[in-house]
Amino acid sequence: MPVVLRLKGYKFWFYEADLDEPPHIHAGKQGKEAKYWLNPITPARIHGFRPQELVEIERIIAEHKREILDAWEKEQSKRVSR
């Protein structure tokens, strides 16, 4: 479970088992979790977050999208070379 980013109390990661899916990121904080597709940035699943928290999560994802996609591609390339 590579953690890509920690910011404002949120943790952003993806699961290696999910690398067969389109690019996405999981966000979590205090037992709450959401999954967002990256192209375009849209929620796939939300558990426990309030609407204003989701706005903040989406803003963070948008600001760090390139970094997140680079990490996604790096992990995918590791799988291909195995």
Secondary structure per residue as TSV (DSSP state, phi and psi in degrees):
chain	resnum	aa	ss	phi	psi
A	1	M	-	360.0	83.0
A	2	P	-	-66.9	124.0
A	3	V	E	-86.7	122.6
A	4	V	E	-91.2	-33.7
A	5	L	E	-156.8	143.1
A	6	R	E	-129.3	122.7
A	7	L	E	-155.9	133.0
A	8	K	T	53.0	37.0
A	9	G	T	83.9	-5.5
A	10	Y	E	-95.3	147.5
A	11	K	E	-116.9	135.7
A	12	F	E	-121.1	128.3
A	13	W	E	-153.4	173.0
A	14	F	-	-139.6	160.3
A	15	Y	-	-96.7	135.4
A	16	E	G	-58.5	-32.8
A	17	A	G	-67.5	-18.5
A	18	D	G	-88.5	0.0
A	19	L	G	-67.0	-9.5
A	20	D	G	-81.5	-13.8
A	21	E	S	-83.7	167.5
A	22	P	S	-60.3	158.1
A	23	P	S	-55.5	132.7
A	24	H	E	-156.8	169.9
A	25	I	E	-139.6	146.0
A	26	H	E	-100.9	142.9
A	27	A	E	-125.4	138.9
A	28	G	E	-143.6	152.5
A	29	K	E	-164.5	125.5
A	30	Q	T	50.9	47.4
A	31	G	T	82.0	-2.9
A	32	K	E	-96.1	150.5
A	33	E	E	-147.5	145.7
A	34	A	E	-139.8	153.8
A	35	K	E	-123.1	132.2
A	36	Y	E	-125.7	131.2
A	37	W	E	-71.1	151.1
A	38	L	E	-101.1	-21.0
A	39	N	T	-130.3	87.6
A	40	P	T	-81.7	171.7
A	41	I	E	-71.8	107.8
A	42	T	E	-144.3	145.6
A	43	P	E	-70.3	137.4
A	44	A	E	-103.1	-34.6
A	45	R	E	-158.8	138.2
A	46	I	E	-132.9	133.4
A	47	H	E	-135.9	102.4
A	48	G	S	94.6	-13.5
A	49	F	-	-78.9	144.0
A	50	R	-	-80.8	158.2
A	51	P	H	-54.2	-41.3
A	52	Q	H	-68.1	-29.8
A	53	E	H	-68.5	-38.3
A	54	L	H	-65.2	-36.9
A	55	V	H	-61.0	-44.0
A	56	E	H	-64.2	-43.9
A	57	I	H	-60.3	-46.8
A	58	E	H	-62.7	-37.8
A	59	R	H	-64.3	-44.5
A	60	I	H	-62.3	-44.7
A	61	I	H	-60.6	-45.3
A	62	A	H	-61.4	-42.5
A	63	E	H	-68.5	-25.4
A	64	H	T	-117.5	19.2
A	65	K	H	-57.4	-44.2
A	66	R	H	-62.6	-43.7
A	67	E	H	-61.3	-41.8
A	68	I	H	-66.0	-45.8
A	69	L	H	-64.6	-37.2
A	70	D	H	-61.4	-43.1
A	71	A	H	-64.8	-40.3
A	72	W	H	-59.9	-49.2
A	73	E	H	-64.3	-38.1
A	74	K	H	-61.9	-45.0
A	75	E	H	-66.1	-39.6
A	76	Q	H	-63.0	-39.8
A	77	S	H	-66.0	-30.2
A	78	K	H	-65.3	-38.3
A	79	R	H	-67.3	-41.0
A	80	V	H	-66.0	-36.0
A	81	S	T	-82.1	-3.9
A	82	R	-	-77.1	360.0
